[in-house]
Amino acid sequence: MLLQSLVQQADRCQGDTPEYYRARRVMWQIDLSGTGNAEPLVIDLRQEQRKITAPYTGRSGSKPTPILLADTAQFTLAHPGLVKNPEGEKVLSTKPADVTKAMTRHAAYRDLVTSWCNDHPHLPQAQTVATWLNNQPPTAWPQEMDKDHLVALSVDGEWIHNLPEAKSWWADKVKSTKSGKTGKTNQGLCLVCGHVMPLLSTLPVPIKGIPNSGMNTQLVCLNQPAHFRAGTKQLGATPICVNCGTKSATALNTLLADPDHRAFADDSAIVWWTRDPDTETAMWTLRDPQPEEVAQLIAGVRHPRRGRDALAVLDENAFHALTLRVNTNRVIVADWITISVPELKQRLGHWFADQQTWDGWNNTHTYWSVWRLALASARWDKRKNKYVDTTIPKHLQADLTKAALHGAAPPAHLLPLLLQRIRADHHLDLPRIALLRLALIRTPTRHKELCVPQLNPQSTEPGYVCGRIMAMLEAIQRKAMPKVNTTITDKYLSTAVVSPRAVLTRLRIGARPHLRSIARINEPAAKAMDSRLRDVFDLLDTIPAHLNTEQQALFVLGYDHQRAHSARAAAEAIKAREAGKELAGEQEADALPEASAENADSSDNTLW
């Protein structure tokens, strides 16, 4: 199914790119004179930083094969490579092993190009190249050239590899090489197209663009005894014809090179495409969610297309997504999904609805990219005031993308890890709240209905209520002691999240003198805060002695929701003061002295 989809994608997007050609960065151009009266020009193209479509095929091993008319300086010019001398300057290598290797590979290149020239005796460019090969000394190189620099040949400024004779000859050459031995054993049923065709022994095009990939990363590679199937190595047990093997690898490379159809996540690469290239997928919102686009996706969740209308578009507009990793030059398919585009939009809408967070100061809902959510699980550096991105759990960004596309829960280890981070570094911001909501909502428990983006004053879930109480006690302390440096949250939150009974009981007793201090200045505010605190305590039959992992997450969620609710009330109180209006007791109770619109940051709202 995967290879079939890639072949279909290649048929739609092949365009004018010849077989076994790809975009390559040519660093040196050797321009030959068609009349033979001038010396070849060696043109430095390194500063241009551009790519041209040139011949290419995968190669590996101790005897790699040459590439027609566009190969490295080692193959094209017998360049032995640059090494550093004792003074630190780069000079030509004189090691016998380097010189011998360069001469051997140059000889193979000469044989290949000479074979092409002999097959086209009436082609002027071919005769020009043949003459140059017979006359050019293998020791004349520009000082800045190195053995791995790509060198291409031209005649009077025109690339020779762009000739139709070069394109067709190179395609036939690669096919005959990659098909293995000739004869009946080369024919068989292709598992992709279902036709009896010449079969490949190895895929002719390596996969490029995956993080940590090498020079010859293969999509299918069975080259060790432990990999063989029934004693058959490479593609003998996975029959793929020449056309399907080439198209599938080429399509995958094209997707990996297109920023609009791929994203990188740690050591993974995620590519996506649709059967109809003009279909809008909204997949990009996972990387850069915009409020207007997200609002449309969430609105689609409330009015889903059901029945045959949604299923009818599966064949025309099917959406494909593929997650790849690399292990020792082999591509690992970490995830593969095919769904309809309406179903994709439904799942993306649920994804953003499940991670929706509320910014109380600005009275807006916020949404986060997959990368930002993954970063929130990292360790917080208090001194640098930022996350340490090297501590992000391995594969988490790819796992979150998989959860979004499949409509599944995040990895099971995410919630305990995130709670440990919060307790350890005492940092809580909106992306971490979004991760908590995702983990709780997508876990099939009785707490699912409590995970709303704003305060749920009717909830009687013990963990959630205890978190609200903690936020209220902190607000009372801040109201009584506006200049306090270390709050009760700083001291006791890590313990209260796990064992709330001992902490909240003690803090409730400690809140009494704070309320008396507030009453001396503003009695209505003190009464309002005391009344609210009693009402929330009354939601509990008894304060729990210990909380499990999900209840701890709800504790943090309740704490955040109560803080956001108070922040919204404080923002409205500030506006009322600016308008010269009198505040009621409840409004005054929520108008925290340290709160101000200037120090509120909606993008990184650190709460303690």
C-alpha positions as CSV (number, residue, x, y, z in Angstrom):
1,M,0.0,0.0,0.0
2,L,2.8,2.4,0.9
3,L,4.8,1.8,-2.3
4,Q,1.7,1.9,-4.4
5,S,0.7,5.3,-3.0
6,L,4.3,6.6,-3.7
7,V,4.2,5.3,-7.2
8,Q,0.8,7.1,-7.8
9,Q,2.3,10.3,-6.3
10,A,5.3,9.9,-8.7
11,D,3.0,9.5,-11.7
12,R,1.2,12.8,-10.8
13,C,4.3,14.8,-10.0
14,Q,7.0,13.4,-12.3
15,G,6.8,16.4,-14.6
16,D,9.9,16.8,-16.8
17,T,12.4,15.2,-14.4
18,P,14.1,12.4,-16.3
19,E,14.5,8.9,-14.8
20,Y,17.5,8.6,-12.4
21,Y,18.0,12.4,-12.4
22,R,17.6,14.6,-9.4
23,A,18.5,18.1,-8.2
24,R,22.2,18.3,-7.3
25,R,24.5,21.0,-6.3
26,V,27.2,21.2,-8.9
27,M,30.3,23.0,-7.5
28,W,32.6,23.0,-10.6
29,Q,31.8,23.2,-14.3
30,I,34.3,22.0,-16.9
31,D,33.4,23.8,-20.1
32,L,34.8,22.2,-23.2
33,S,35.2,23.9,-26.6
34,G,33.2,22.4,-29.4
35,T,35.8,23.3,-32.0
36,G,38.7,22.0,-29.9
37,N,40.7,25.2,-30.4
38,A,40.5,26.4,-26.8
39,E,41.6,25.0,-23.5
40,P,38.8,23.7,-21.2
41,L,37.5,26.3,-18.8
42,V,37.1,25.3,-15.1
43,I,34.3,27.4,-13.6
44,D,33.8,27.8,-9.9
45,L,30.1,27.5,-9.1
46,R,30.4,27.3,-5.3
47,Q,29.2,30.8,-4.7
48,E,26.0,30.4,-6.7
49,Q,24.5,27.9,-4.2
50,R,22.1,26.5,-6.8
51,K,21.1,23.0,-7.9
52,I,20.7,21.6,-11.3
53,T,19.0,18.4,-12.5
54,A,21.7,15.9,-13.1
55,P,22.2,12.1,-13.3
56,Y,22.2,10.3,-10.1
57,T,21.9,6.8,-8.6
58,G,22.6,5.2,-5.2
59,R,25.9,3.6,-4.7
60,S,27.8,2.1,-1.7
61,G,30.4,-0.4,-0.8
62,S,34.2,-0.4,-1.5
63,K,33.7,-0.2,-5.3
64,P,31.0,2.4,-5.9
65,T,29.9,2.9,-9.5
66,P,30.5,6.1,-11.4
67,I,27.8,8.5,-12.5
68,L,27.5,9.7,-16.1
69,L,28.9,13.2,-16.8
70,A,28.2,14.6,-13.3
71,D,30.3,13.0,-10.5
72,T,32.7,14.0,-7.8
73,A,36.2,15.3,-8.5
74,Q,37.6,12.0,-7.3
75,F,35.8,10.2,-10.1
76,T,35.9,12.9,-12.8
77,L,39.5,14.2,-12.3
78,A,41.2,11.5,-10.2
79,H,41.4,14.1,-7.3
80,P,43.1,12.4,-4.2
81,G,41.5,14.9,-1.8
82,L,42.8,17.6,0.5
83,V,44.5,17.0,3.9
84,K,46.0,19.4,6.5
85,N,49.7,19.9,6.7
86,P,51.6,20.6,10.0
87,E,50.9,24.3,9.5
88,G,47.1,23.7,9.3
89,E,46.8,24.5,5.6
90,K,44.9,22.2,3.2
91,V,47.1,20.6,0.6
92,L,46.8,17.7,-1.9
93,S,47.1,14.3,-0.4
94,T,50.1,12.3,-1.4
95,K,49.2,9.2,0.5
96,P,49.6,6.2,-1.8
97,A,46.2,4.8,-0.7
98,D,44.4,8.1,-1.6
99,V,46.1,8.4,-5.0
100,T,45.5,4.8,-5.8
101,K,41.8,5.0,-4.9
102,A,41.4,8.2,-7.0
103,M,43.0,6.7,-10.0
104,T,40.9,3.5,-9.7
105,R,37.7,5.5,-9.5
106,H,38.7,7.8,-12.3
107,A,39.4,4.8,-14.5
108,A,35.8,3.5,-13.9
109,Y,34.5,7.0,-14.7
110,R,36.5,7.1,-18.0
111,D,35.2,3.6,-18.9
112,L,31.6,4.7,-18.3
113,V,31.8,8.0,-20.2
114,T,33.8,6.4,-23.0
115,S,31.1,3.8,-23.4
116,W,28.5,6.5,-23.8
117,C,30.7,8.3,-26.4
118,N,31.3,5.1,-28.4
119,D,27.5,4.5,-28.5
120,H,27.0,7.9,-30.0
121,P,29.7,8.3,-32.6
122,H,27.8,10.9,-34.7
123,L,27.1,13.2,-31.7
124,P,29.5,16.1,-31.7
125,Q,29.4,16.6,-27.9
126,A,30.3,12.9,-27.4
127,Q,33.3,13.3,-29.6
128,T,34.4,16.4,-27.8
129,V,34.2,14.6,-24.4
130,A,36.1,11.6,-25.8
131,T,38.9,13.9,-27.1
132,W,39.1,15.6,-23.7
133,L,39.3,12.3,-21.8
134,N,42.1,11.2,-24.0
135,N,44.1,14.4,-23.6
136,Q,43.3,15.8,-20.1
137,P,46.0,15.2,-17.5
138,P,44.7,13.7,-14.3
139,T,46.7,16.1,-12.1
140,A,45.4,19.5,-13.0
141,W,43.0,20.7,-10.3
142,P,42.0,24.1,-8.9
143,Q,43.5,24.7,-5.5
144,E,40.1,25.1,-3.8
145,M,38.7,21.9,-5.3
146,D,38.3,18.8,-3.0
147,K,37.6,15.2,-4.0
148,D,33.9,15.3,-2.9
149,H,33.0,18.4,-4.9
150,L,30.5,17.7,-7.7
151,V,31.9,18.3,-11.2
152,A,29.8,18.4,-14.4
153,L,30.8,18.7,-18.0
154,S,29.5,21.1,-20.6
155,V,30.3,22.0,-24.2
156,D,30.2,25.6,-25.2
157,G,28.2,26.4,-22.0
158,E,25.5,23.7,-22.5
159,W,25.3,20.8,-20.0
160,I,26.0,17.5,-21.8
161,H,23.9,15.5,-19.4
162,N,20.8,17.4,-20.6
163,L,21.0,15.9,-24.1
164,P,18.2,13.4,-24.8
165,E,20.9,10.8,-25.8
166,A,22.5,11.2,-22.3
167,K,19.1,10.9,-20.4
168,S,17.9,7.7,-22.2
169,W,21.4,6.0,-22.2
170,W,21.8,6.7,-18.4
171,A,18.3,5.4,-17.6
172,D,19.0,2.1,-19.5
173,K,22.4,1.8,-17.9
174,V,21.0,2.1,-14.4
175,K,18.1,-0.3,-15.0
176,S,20.4,-2.9,-16.4
177,T,22.7,-2.6,-13.5
178,K,20.1,-2.6,-10.8
179,S,18.1,-5.5,-12.3
180,G,20.9,-7.8,-11.5
181,K,21.8,-10.8,-13.7
182,T,20.1,-11.1,-17.1
183,G,17.9,-14.0,-18.0
184,K,14.6,-15.5,-16.8
185,T,15.5,-15.1,-13.1
186,N,15.3,-11.3,-13.7
187,Q,11.5,-11.5,-14.6
188,G,8.8,-11.8,-12.0
189,L,5.5,-10.5,-10.6
190,C,5.9,-7.0,-9.1
191,L,4.1,-6.6,-5.8
192,V,3.4,-3.0,-6.5
193,C,1.9,-2.9,-10.0
194,G,0.9,-6.5,-10.3
195,H,2.6,-7.1,-13.7
196,V,5.3,-9.5,-14.8
197,M,8.3,-7.1,-15.3
198,P,12.1,-7.0,-15.0
199,L,12.8,-6.9,-11.2
200,L,15.3,-4.9,-9.3
201,S,18.0,-6.4,-7.2
202,T,18.4,-3.1,-5.2
203,L,16.5,0.2,-5.3
204,P,18.3,2.5,-7.7
205,V,17.7,5.7,-5.8
206,P,18.7,6.2,-2.1
207,I,16.4,8.2,0.3
208,K,17.7,11.6,1.1
209,G,16.6,14.3,3.6
210,I,15.8,12.2,6.7
211,P,17.8,13.4,9.8
212,N,20.9,11.3,10.5
213,S,20.7,9.6,7.1
214,G,23.8,8.5,5.3
215,M,25.0,8.6,1.7
216,N,23.0,5.5,0.7
217,T,19.9,5.2,2.9
218,Q,17.6,2.5,1.4
219,L,13.9,2.1,1.8
220,V,14.2,-1.7,1.4
221,C,17.6,-3.2,2.2
222,L,18.4,-6.8,3.1
223,N,22.2,-7.2,2.9
224,Q,23.1,-9.2,6.0
225,P,22.4,-12.9,6.7
226,A,20.1,-11.9,9.6
227,H,17.9,-10.0,7.2
228,F,17.6,-12.6,4.5
229,R,14.3,-14.3,3.8
230,A,14.6,-18.0,2.7
231,G,18.2,-17.3,1.9
232,T,17.4,-14.5,-0.5
233,K,19.0,-11.2,0.0
234,Q,18.2,-7.6,-1.1
235,L,14.9,-7.4,-3.1
236,G,14.8,-11.1,-4.0
237,A,12.1,-11.7,-1.4
238,T,10.4,-8.3,-2.1
239,P,9.9,-8.3,-5.8
240,I,9.7,-4.8,-7.2
241,C,10.0,-3.9,-10.8
242,V,12.4,-1.3,-12.2
243,N,9.7,1.4,-12.8
244,C,7.9,1.0,-9.5
245,G,11.1,0.9,-7.5
246,T,12.5,4.0,-9.1
247,K,9.2,6.0,-8.9
248,S,8.5,5.2,-5.3
249,A,12.0,6.3,-4.2
250,T,11.9,9.4,-6.4
251,A,8.5,10.4,-5.1
252,L,9.7,10.0,-1.5
253,N,12.8,12.1,-2.1
254,T,10.6,14.8,-3.8
255,L,8.4,15.0,-0.8
256,L,11.3,15.1,1.6
257,A,12.7,18.1,-0.3
258,D,9.5,20.1,-0.3
259,P,8.9,22.2,2.8
260,D,5.2,22.3,2.1
261,H,5.0,18.5,2.4
262,R,7.4,17.6,5.1
263,A,8.4,18.4,8.6
264,F,11.3,17.3,10.8
265,A,10.8,16.2,14.4
266,D,14.0,15.3,16.3
267,D,15.4,12.4,14.3
268,S,12.2,11.8,12.3
269,A,10.9,13.1,9.1
270,I,7.1,13.4,8.4
271,V,5.9,13.7,4.8
272,W,2.3,14.0,3.6
273,W,0.4,14.3,0.4
274,T,-3.1,13.9,-1.1
275,R,-4.3,12.0,-4.1
276,D,-5.6,15.3,-5.5
277,P,-2.7,17.7,-5.3
278,D,-5.1,20.7,-5.3
279,T,-6.9,19.5,-2.1
280,E,-6.3,21.7,0.9
281,T,-5.4,19.5,3.9
282,A,-4.8,22.0,6.7
283,M,-1.9,19.7,7.8
284,W,0.4,22.8,8.1
285,T,-1.7,24.0,11.1
286,L,0.2,21.4,13.3
287,R,3.4,23.4,12.7
288,D,1.9,27.0,12.8
289,P,-1.6,27.1,14.1
290,Q,-3.4,30.4,13.3
291,P,-6.5,31.3,15.3
292,E,-8.7,31.8,12.3
293,E,-7.8,28.4,10.7
294,V,-8.0,26.6,14.0
295,A,-11.5,28.1,14.6
296,Q,-12.7,26.7,11.3
297,L,-11.4,23.2,12.2
298,I,-13.0,23.3,15.6
299,A,-16.3,24.5,14.1
300,G,-16.1,21.5,11.7
301,V,-16.0,19.2,14.8
302,R,-19.4,20.5,15.9
303,H,-20.9,19.9,12.5
304,P,-19.2,16.8,11.1
305,R,-19.9,15.3,7.7
306,R,-21.3,11.9,8.2
307,G,-22.4,8.9,6.3
308,R,-21.8,8.4,2.6
309,D,-20.9,12.0,1.9
310,A,-17.7,11.7,4.0
311,L,-16.8,8.3,2.6
312,A,-17.4,9.3,-1.0
313,V,-14.3,11.5,-1.1
314,L,-11.9,8.8,0.2
315,D,-10.7,7.7,-3.3
316,E,-10.5,11.2,-4.8
317,N,-8.9,13.1,-2.0
318,A,-7.3,10.5,0.3
319,F,-4.7,11.9,2.6
320,H,-1.4,10.1,3.2
321,A,1.1,10.7,6.0
322,L,4.4,8.9,6.5
323,T,6.8,9.1,9.4
324,L,10.4,7.9,8.8
325,R,13.5,7.4,10.8
326,V,17.0,6.0,9.9
327,N,18.9,3.2,11.5
328,T,22.3,2.3,10.0
329,N,21.4,3.4,6.5
330,R,18.0,1.7,6.6
331,V,14.7,3.7,6.5
332,I,12.3,2.8,9.4
333,V,8.6,3.4,8.7
334,A,7.6,4.6,12.1
335,D,4.0,5.4,11.1
336,W,1.8,5.2,8.0
337,I,-1.8,6.5,7.7
338,T,-4.3,6.9,4.9
339,I,-7.6,8.7,5.6
340,S,-10.0,11.0,3.8
341,V,-9.4,14.7,3.9
342,P,-12.7,15.4,5.8
343,E,-11.7,12.9,8.4
344,L,-8.2,14.5,8.7
345,K,-9.8,17.9,9.3
346,Q,-12.1,16.4,11.9
347,R,-9.1,14.9,13.8
348,L,-7.2,18.1,13.6
349,G,-10.2,20.0,14.9
350,H,-10.5,17.5,17.9
351,W,-6.7,17.9,18.4
352,F,-6.9,21.7,18.9
353,A,-10.1,21.5,20.9
354,D,-8.5,19.0,23.3
355,Q,-5.4,21.2,23.8
356,Q,-7.3,24.5,23.9
357,T,-6.1,26.8,26.8
358,W,-7.5,30.1,28.1
359,D,-5.5,33.2,28.6
360,G,-7.4,35.0,31.4
361,W,-5.7,38.3,30.9
362,N,-6.5,38.7,27.2
363,N,-9.7,36.6,27.4
364,T,-8.6,34.5,24.4
365,H,-8.1,30.9,23.7
366,T,-4.6,29.8,22.6
367,Y,-3.4,26.9,20.5
368,W,0.1,25.4,20.2
369,S,2.2,23.8,17.5
370,V,3.4,20.2,18.0
371,W,7.0,21.4,18.4
372,R,6.0,23.9,21.2
373,L,4.0,21.2,23.0
374,A,7.0,18.8,22.9
375,L,9.3,21.6,24.2
376,A,7.0,22.1,27.2
377,S,7.9,18.6,28.4
378,A,11.6,19.6,28.6
379,R,13.4,20.7,31.8
380,W,13.0,24.4,32.6
381,D,16.2,26.4,33.2
382,K,15.4,29.0,35.9
383,R,18.7,30.9,35.3
384,K,18.2,31.3,31.6
385,N,14.4,31.5,31.8
386,K,13.9,29.0,29.0
387,Y,13.4,25.3,28.3
388,V,16.4,23.1,27.7
389,D,15.5,21.6,24.3
390,T,18.0,18.8,24.6
391,T,15.9,17.3,27.4
392,I,12.8,16.8,25.2
393,P,11.8,13.1,25.4
394,K,13.0,11.2,22.4
395,H,10.5,10.9,19.5
396,L,7.9,12.9,21.4
397,Q,7.3,15.4,18.7
398,A,6.7,12.6,16.2
399,D,4.5,10.8,18.7
400,L,2.4,13.9,19.2
401,T,2.0,14.3,15.5
402,K,0.9,10.6,15.3
403,A,-1.6,11.2,18.1
404,A,-3.1,14.2,16.2
405,L,-3.4,12.3,12.9
406,H,-4.8,9.1,14.4
407,G,-7.0,10.8,16.9
408,A,-5.2,8.8,19.6
409,A,-3.8,9.5,23.1
410,P,-0.3,10.9,23.6
411,P,2.3,8.5,24.8
412,A,1.5,7.0,28.2
413,H,4.8,8.2,29.7
414,L,4.0,11.8,28.9
415,L,1.7,12.6,31.9
416,P,4.0,11.2,34.7
417,L,7.0,12.9,33.1
418,L,5.2,16.3,32.8
419,L,4.0,16.2,36.4
420,Q,7.6,15.4,37.5
421,R,8.9,18.4,35.5
422,I,6.3,20.7,37.0
423,R,7.0,19.6,40.6
424,A,10.8,19.8,40.0
425,D,11.2,23.2,38.3
426,H,8.0,24.9,39.7
427,H,7.2,26.3,36.2
428,L,3.8,26.2,34.7
429,D,2.8,27.9,31.5
430,L,0.0,27.6,28.9
431,P,1.8,24.9,26.7
432,R,2.2,22.7,29.7
433,I,-1.5,23.1,30.6
434,A,-2.3,22.2,27.0
435,L,-0.3,19.0,27.3
436,L,-2.1,18.2,30.6
437,R,-5.5,18.7,28.9
438,L,-4.5,16.5,26.0
439,A,-3.3,13.7,28.3
440,L,-6.4,13.8,30.4
441,I,-9.0,14.2,27.7
442,R,-7.6,11.5,25.5
443,T,-7.5,9.0,28.4
444,P,-10.8,7.1,28.7
445,T,-11.5,7.9,32.3
446,R,-14.3,9.5,34.3
447,H,-12.4,12.8,34.4
448,K,-12.8,13.5,30.7
449,E,-15.7,15.9,31.2
450,L,-13.8,18.0,33.6
451,C,-11.1,19.0,31.2
452,V,-12.6,22.2,30.0
453,P,-10.4,25.2,28.9
454,Q,-11.9,27.4,31.7
455,L,-12.9,27.1,35.3
456,N,-15.5,24.5,36.1
457,P,-17.0,25.7,39.4
458,Q,-19.4,22.8,39.7
459,S,-16.7,20.1,39.6
460,T,-16.4,18.0,42.8
461,E,-13.4,15.9,41.6
462,P,-11.0,16.0,44.6
463,G,-7.8,16.7,42.7
464,Y,-9.4,19.6,40.7
465,V,-11.0,21.1,43.8
466,C,-7.7,20.9,45.8
467,G,-6.0,22.7,43.0
468,R,-8.6,25.5,43.1
469,I,-8.1,25.8,46.9
470,M,-4.4,26.1,46.5
471,A,-4.8,29.0,44.1
472,M,-7.3,30.7,46.4
473,L,-5.0,30.4,49.4
474,E,-2.2,31.8,47.4
475,A,-4.4,34.8,46.3
476,I,-5.2,35.5,49.9
477,Q,-1.6,35.6,50.8
478,R,-0.7,37.9,47.9
479,K,-3.6,40.2,48.8
480,A,-2.4,40.4,52.4
481,M,1.3,40.6,51.6
482,P,1.7,42.3,48.2
483,K,5.5,42.3,48.4
484,V,6.0,38.7,49.4
485,N,9.0,37.1,47.7
486,T,8.3,33.4,48.4
487,T,4.6,32.4,48.2
488,I,3.0,29.3,49.8
489,T,2.9,27.8,46.3
490,D,6.7,28.1,46.0
491,K,7.1,26.3,49.3
492,Y,4.3,23.7,49.4
493,L,3.0,23.0,45.9
494,S,5.2,20.0,45.2
495,T,3.9,18.3,48.4
496,A,0.3,19.5,48.0
497,V,0.0,18.0,44.5
498,V,0.8,14.5,46.0
499,S,-0.6,14.8,49.5
500,P,-3.1,17.7,49.7
501,R,-4.7,17.0,53.1
502,A,-1.7,17.8,55.3
503,V,-0.8,20.9,53.3
504,L,-4.2,22.4,52.7
505,T,-5.3,22.0,56.3
506,R,-2.2,23.8,57.5
507,L,-2.5,26.5,54.9
508,R,-6.2,27.1,55.7
509,I,-5.3,27.8,59.3
510,G,-2.5,30.1,58.1
511,A,-4.9,32.1,55.9
512,R,-7.0,33.3,58.9
513,P,-4.5,36.1,59.9
514,H,-4.1,37.1,56.3
515,L,-7.9,37.5,56.0
516,R,-7.9,39.7,59.1
517,S,-5.1,41.8,57.6
518,I,-7.2,42.3,54.4
519,A,-10.3,43.1,56.4
520,R,-8.5,46.0,58.1
521,I,-8.1,47.6,54.7
522,N,-11.0,46.3,52.7
523,E,-13.6,44.3,54.7
524,P,-15.9,43.5,51.7
525,A,-13.0,41.9,49.8
526,A,-12.0,39.9,52.9
527,K,-15.5,38.6,53.3
528,A,-15.8,37.7,49.7
529,M,-12.5,35.8,49.6
530,D,-13.4,33.9,52.8
531,S,-16.8,33.0,51.5
532,R,-15.5,31.7,48.2
533,L,-12.9,29.6,50.0
534,R,-15.5,28.1,52.3
535,D,-17.7,27.3,49.2
536,V,-14.9,25.5,47.5
537,F,-14.0,23.5,50.6
538,D,-17.7,22.5,50.9
539,L,-17.4,20.7,47.5
540,L,-15.2,18.1,49.2
541,D,-16.6,15.5,51.7
542,T,-13.0,15.2,52.9
543,I,-9.6,16.4,51.7
544,P,-7.9,13.4,50.1
545,A,-4.7,12.3,51.8
546,H,-3.0,11.2,48.5
547,L,-3.7,11.8,44.8
548,N,-2.9,9.4,42.0
549,T,-1.3,10.5,38.7
550,E,-4.5,11.6,37.0
551,Q,-5.7,13.4,40.1
552,Q,-2.4,15.2,40.4
553,A,-2.8,16.4,36.8
554,L,-6.3,17.6,37.7
555,F,-4.8,19.4,40.7
556,V,-2.5,21.4,38.5
557,L,-5.4,22.0,36.0
558,G,-7.7,23.3,38.8
559,Y,-4.9,25.5,40.1
560,D,-4.4,27.0,36.6
561,H,-8.1,27.5,35.9
562,Q,-8.6,29.3,39.2
563,R,-5.6,31.5,38.6
564,A,-6.9,32.3,35.0
565,H,-10.4,33.0,36.4
566,S,-8.9,35.4,39.0
567,A,-6.7,37.0,36.3
568,R,-9.7,37.8,34.2
569,A,-11.5,39.3,37.1
570,A,-8.4,41.4,37.9
571,A,-8.2,42.6,34.3
572,E,-11.8,43.7,34.4
573,A,-11.2,45.4,37.8
574,I,-8.3,47.4,36.3
575,K,-10.5,48.5,33.5
576,A,-13.2,49.5,36.0
577,R,-10.7,51.6,38.0
578,E,-9.5,53.3,34.9
579,A,-13.1,54.1,34.1
580,G,-13.6,55.5,37.6
581,K,-16.2,52.9,38.6
582,E,-16.7,51.5,42.1
583,L,-15.7,47.9,42.6
584,A,-18.0,45.4,44.3
585,G,-16.5,43.2,47.1
586,E,-16.2,40.2,44.8
587,Q,-14.4,42.2,42.1
588,E,-12.1,43.8,44.7
589,A,-11.3,40.3,46.0
590,D,-10.1,39.2,42.6
591,A,-8.1,42.4,41.9
592,L,-4.7,41.0,42.9
593,P,-2.2,43.8,43.7
594,E,0.6,42.3,41.7
595,A,-1.6,41.8,38.6
596,S,-1.2,44.2,35.7
597,A,-1.7,44.0,32.0
598,E,1.9,45.1,31.4
599,N,3.5,42.1,33.2
600,A,1.1,39.5,31.7
601,D,2.6,37.5,28.8
602,S,0.0,35.5,26.9
603,S,2.6,33.4,25.1
604,D,4.5,32.2,28.1
605,N,2.3,32.8,31.1
606,T,4.4,31.5,34.0
607,L,2.1,31.0,37.0
608,W,4.6,30.3,39.7
